[in-house]
């Protein structure tokens, strides 16, 4: 922990812009055992990813990031079979104090629908607020030209019109004969 604080202080004094660049989760795939997530740097300055960690909803699964990410750059981290297919929460946090930097929820955890096989979930355009499902992953490249998945709407079947049931009429009582 001391080592990380010293590195942060050195980075701040030598490269102040690197210390404050803020990466975001840009895209992910959770539908197979080859889970991965893409980090994007929307800032105009590089960022030191060794300051960050990825966590999921269990808090036990964690992935410490590494490397430097250039401005408007992408980097993919493989996270084999750590994300739940049916839904999860993916968090980007600072290692130093576990403060939340970015987060996406999907599937049964709320948020957006879960991506299926051969799909990914990502920001509509790189670093934007809105998320969507892509028909094919744009892993390690821009989301800006990705095809957005549109779920098919089932064709409604015609509902038969109910037929009226006749109202029974009262039959007059038959007279009694003596």
C-alpha positions as CSV (number, residue, x, y, z in Angstrom):
1,X,0.0,0.0,0.0
2,X,2.9,2.4,0.8
3,X,4.5,1.6,-2.5
4,X,1.3,2.5,-4.4
5,X,1.0,5.8,-2.5
6,X,4.6,6.7,-3.3
7,X,4.1,5.8,-7.0
8,X,0.9,8.0,-7.1
9,X,2.8,10.9,-5.5
10,X,5.7,10.6,-7.9
11,X,3.3,10.3,-10.9
12,X,1.4,13.4,-9.6
13,X,4.6,15.5,-9.4
14,X,6.2,14.2,-12.6
15,X,3.1,13.6,-14.7
16,X,0.2,15.4,-13.1
17,X,-2.1,14.8,-16.1
18,X,-1.6,11.0,-15.9
19,X,-2.6,10.8,-12.3
20,X,-6.0,12.4,-13.0
21,X,-7.1,10.9,-16.3
22,X,-10.2,8.8,-15.7
23,X,-10.7,5.6,-17.6
24,X,-14.2,4.0,-18.2
25,X,-15.6,0.5,-18.9
26,X,-16.4,0.8,-22.6
27,X,-17.5,-2.7,-23.6
28,X,-17.7,-6.3,-22.3
29,X,-18.6,-9.8,-23.2
30,X,-20.1,-12.2,-20.6
31,X,-21.9,-14.8,-22.7
32,X,-19.1,-17.4,-22.9
33,X,-16.3,-18.6,-20.7
34,X,-14.0,-16.2,-22.6
35,X,-15.3,-13.2,-20.7
36,X,-13.5,-9.9,-21.4
37,X,-13.8,-6.2,-20.8
38,X,-12.5,-3.2,-22.6
39,X,-11.3,0.0,-20.8
40,X,-11.3,3.3,-22.7
41,X,-9.5,6.5,-21.9
42,X,-11.8,9.4,-22.9
43,X,-9.3,12.0,-21.6
44,X,-6.7,13.9,-23.6
45,X,-3.9,12.6,-21.3
46,X,-2.5,9.1,-20.7
47,X,-3.6,7.2,-17.6
48,X,-1.8,4.7,-15.4
49,X,-4.1,1.7,-15.2
50,X,-2.1,0.1,-12.3
51,X,-4.1,2.4,-10.0
52,X,-7.4,0.6,-10.9
53,X,-9.1,-2.7,-10.3
54,X,-12.1,-4.4,-11.8
55,X,-14.6,-6.1,-9.4
56,X,-17.9,-7.9,-9.9
57,X,-21.0,-8.3,-7.7
58,X,-19.4,-10.9,-5.5
59,X,-16.5,-8.6,-4.4
60,X,-14.3,-11.8,-4.5
61,X,-13.6,-11.7,-8.2
62,X,-11.1,-8.9,-8.8
63,X,-8.7,-8.0,-11.6
64,X,-5.9,-5.5,-11.0
65,X,-5.2,-3.6,-14.2
66,X,-1.8,-2.7,-15.5
67,X,-0.2,-0.6,-18.2
68,X,-0.6,2.9,-19.5
69,X,-3.6,3.8,-21.6
70,X,-3.1,6.5,-24.2
71,X,-5.6,9.3,-24.8
72,X,-8.7,8.0,-26.6
73,X,-7.1,4.5,-26.4
74,X,-8.5,1.1,-25.7
75,X,-7.2,-1.9,-23.9
76,X,-8.9,-5.3,-23.4
77,X,-8.5,-7.5,-20.3
78,X,-9.4,-11.1,-20.5
79,X,-11.4,-12.2,-17.4
80,X,-12.1,-15.8,-18.1
81,X,-15.4,-17.0,-16.8
82,X,-15.7,-14.4,-14.1
83,X,-18.9,-12.6,-15.3
84,X,-22.2,-14.2,-14.9
85,X,-24.0,-14.9,-18.2
86,X,-27.4,-14.0,-16.7
87,X,-26.4,-10.8,-15.1
88,X,-23.7,-9.1,-13.0
89,X,-22.3,-5.8,-11.9
90,X,-18.9,-4.7,-13.3
91,X,-17.1,-2.0,-11.3
92,X,-14.0,0.0,-12.0
93,X,-12.5,1.1,-8.7
94,X,-9.4,2.8,-7.4
95,X,-7.2,0.3,-5.6
96,X,-6.1,2.8,-3.0
97,X,-9.5,3.4,-1.4
98,X,-11.9,1.2,-3.4
99,X,-13.8,4.3,-4.6
100,X,-16.1,3.6,-7.5
101,X,-15.0,5.2,-10.8
102,X,-17.4,3.5,-13.2
103,X,-20.0,0.7,-13.1
104,X,-22.4,-1.2,-15.4
105,X,-25.2,-3.6,-14.3
106,X,-26.8,-6.0,-16.7
107,X,-29.3,-8.9,-16.9
108,X,-30.8,-10.1,-13.6
109,X,-28.8,-7.4,-11.7
110,X,-30.8,-4.7,-13.5
111,X,-29.6,-2.1,-15.9
112,X,-29.5,-3.4,-19.5
113,X,-30.2,-6.9,-21.0
114,X,-27.3,-9.4,-20.9
115,X,-25.4,-10.0,-24.1
116,X,-25.9,-13.3,-25.8
117,X,-23.3,-15.5,-27.6
118,X,-21.5,-13.6,-30.3
119,X,-22.7,-10.2,-28.9
120,X,-21.2,-7.7,-26.6
121,X,-22.5,-4.8,-24.5
122,X,-20.9,-1.4,-24.9
123,X,-21.3,2.3,-24.8
124,X,-23.2,3.5,-27.9
125,X,-20.2,5.7,-28.7
126,X,-16.9,5.5,-26.9
127,X,-17.1,6.9,-23.4
128,X,-20.7,8.0,-23.8
129,X,-23.4,7.5,-21.1
130,X,-25.8,5.2,-22.9
131,X,-25.2,1.4,-23.3
132,X,-26.5,-1.0,-25.8
133,X,-26.0,-4.6,-27.2
134,X,-23.9,-4.9,-30.3
135,X,-24.6,-7.6,-32.9
136,X,-20.8,-8.3,-33.0
137,X,-18.1,-7.3,-30.5
138,X,-15.8,-4.3,-31.4
139,X,-13.2,-5.7,-29.0
140,X,-10.1,-3.4,-28.7
141,X,-11.5,-0.8,-31.1
142,X,-14.1,2.0,-31.4
143,X,-17.8,1.3,-30.7
144,X,-18.7,4.3,-32.9
145,X,-19.4,2.2,-36.0
146,X,-20.7,-1.0,-34.3
147,X,-24.1,-2.5,-35.3
148,X,-26.7,-2.2,-32.6
149,X,-28.7,-5.3,-31.8
150,X,-32.5,-4.8,-32.2
151,X,-34.5,-7.6,-30.6
152,X,-37.2,-8.9,-32.9
153,X,-40.7,-8.1,-31.9
154,X,-42.9,-11.2,-32.1
155,X,-45.7,-10.8,-34.7
156,X,-48.9,-10.8,-32.7
157,X,-51.3,-13.6,-33.5
158,X,-54.9,-12.6,-34.3
159,X,-57.1,-13.1,-31.4
160,X,-60.4,-14.8,-32.4
161,X,-63.4,-12.7,-31.8
162,X,-65.6,-14.4,-29.2
163,X,-69.0,-15.4,-30.5
164,X,-72.0,-14.3,-28.5
165,X,-73.8,-17.0,-26.6
166,X,-77.5,-16.8,-27.1
167,X,-79.4,-15.6,-24.1
168,X,-81.8,-18.4,-23.1
169,X,-85.5,-17.5,-23.4
170,X,-87.9,-18.5,-20.8
171,X,-90.4,-21.0,-22.0
172,X,-93.9,-20.5,-20.7
173,X,-95.0,-23.2,-18.2
174,X,-97.3,-25.8,-19.7
175,X,-100.9,-25.6,-18.3
176,X,-101.9,-28.4,-15.9
177,X,-104.7,-30.6,-17.1
178,X,-107.1,-32.1,-14.7
